[in-house]
Amino acid sequence: MEINIESKEQFLSEIKSPRVLVDFYATWCGPCKMLSPIISQVAEEHPEIKVLRIDVDEVQEIAAEYNIFSIPTLYYFENGEVVRNGVGFMPKPNVLRLCGIE
């Protein structure tokens, strides 16, 4: 399931789920556009992982709180806590590894 985050309140509510992958991106970002279909595949193939997409230009408060200086940046949460993160384009196996799927 992919959810576009539009506010900090929505984000704080959604990350409480057991397994959450957060994609920090921007519409103008080339590597973000390359990563987007991979993120969608992961969301479709692994319904146990909630996928949140945050446009850093639209919801700057969250991006600032997580010190997002480069995009794309992925954060993987379990029960509201950051477990792992990665910066830049990555192939699907790396995204899955980030989510604890080997």
C-alpha positions as CSV (number, residue, x, y, z in Angstrom):
1,M,0.0,0.0,0.0
2,E,1.4,3.4,-1.0
3,I,0.3,6.5,0.8
4,N,1.2,10.1,-0.2
5,I,1.9,12.0,3.0
6,E,0.5,15.5,3.1
7,S,1.1,16.5,6.8
8,K,3.2,15.8,9.8
9,E,0.2,14.6,11.7
10,Q,-0.6,12.0,9.0
11,F,3.0,10.9,8.9
12,L,3.1,10.4,12.7
13,S,0.0,8.3,12.6
14,E,1.1,6.1,9.6
15,I,4.7,5.3,10.9
16,K,3.2,3.5,14.0
17,S,2.5,0.5,11.8
18,P,4.7,-2.6,12.3
19,R,6.7,-2.2,9.0
20,V,6.9,1.1,7.1
21,L,9.1,2.2,4.2
22,V,9.3,6.0,3.7
23,D,10.4,7.4,0.4
24,F,11.6,11.0,0.5
25,Y,11.5,12.4,-3.0
26,A,10.9,15.4,-5.3
27,T,9.0,15.5,-8.5
28,W,11.9,17.2,-10.3
29,C,14.5,14.6,-9.1
30,G,15.8,12.2,-11.8
31,P,17.0,9.4,-9.5
32,C,13.7,9.7,-7.6
33,K,11.8,9.0,-10.9
34,M,14.0,6.0,-11.5
35,L,13.4,4.7,-8.0
36,S,9.6,5.3,-8.0
37,P,8.6,2.1,-10.0
38,I,10.8,0.0,-7.7
39,I,9.1,1.4,-4.7
40,S,5.7,0.7,-6.2
41,Q,6.8,-2.9,-7.0
42,V,7.9,-3.4,-3.4
43,A,4.5,-2.0,-2.1
44,E,2.6,-4.3,-4.5
45,E,4.6,-7.4,-3.8
46,H,4.9,-6.9,0.0
47,P,1.6,-5.8,1.4
48,E,2.9,-6.3,4.9
49,I,5.0,-3.2,4.3
50,K,3.3,0.2,4.3
51,V,5.0,2.5,1.9
52,L,4.8,6.3,2.6
53,R,5.9,8.8,-0.1
54,I,6.9,12.3,1.1
55,D,7.5,15.1,-1.5
56,V,10.2,17.1,0.3
57,D,9.1,20.3,-1.4
58,E,5.5,19.8,-0.2
59,V,6.1,18.6,3.4
60,Q,9.4,20.3,4.3
61,E,8.8,20.0,8.0
62,I,9.3,16.2,8.0
63,A,12.2,16.4,5.6
64,A,14.0,18.9,7.9
65,E,13.2,16.7,11.0
66,Y,14.9,13.7,9.4
67,N,17.8,15.8,8.0
68,I,17.0,14.9,4.4
69,F,19.8,16.7,2.4
70,S,19.9,14.3,-0.6
71,I,17.1,12.6,-2.4
72,P,15.9,10.0,-2.9
73,T,16.3,8.9,0.7
74,L,14.6,5.8,2.1
75,Y,13.8,5.2,5.8
76,Y,12.6,1.9,7.1
77,F,10.6,2.0,10.3
78,E,9.3,-0.8,12.6
79,N,6.7,0.2,15.1
80,G,7.5,3.9,14.7
81,E,11.3,3.5,15.2
82,V,13.9,4.0,12.5
83,V,15.7,0.7,11.8
84,R,17.7,1.5,8.6
85,N,18.0,4.1,5.9
86,G,19.7,4.6,2.5
87,V,20.4,7.5,0.2
88,G,20.3,7.7,-3.6
89,F,19.0,5.4,-6.2
90,M,19.2,1.7,-5.4
91,P,18.2,-1.4,-7.2
92,K,15.3,-3.5,-6.0
93,P,17.4,-6.1,-4.1
94,N,18.9,-3.2,-2.0
95,V,15.5,-1.8,-1.3
96,L,14.3,-5.2,-0.1
97,R,17.4,-5.6,2.0
98,L,16.7,-2.2,3.6
99,C,13.3,-3.5,4.5
100,G,14.8,-6.7,6.1
101,I,13.8,-8.9,3.1
102,E,16.7,-11.0,1.9
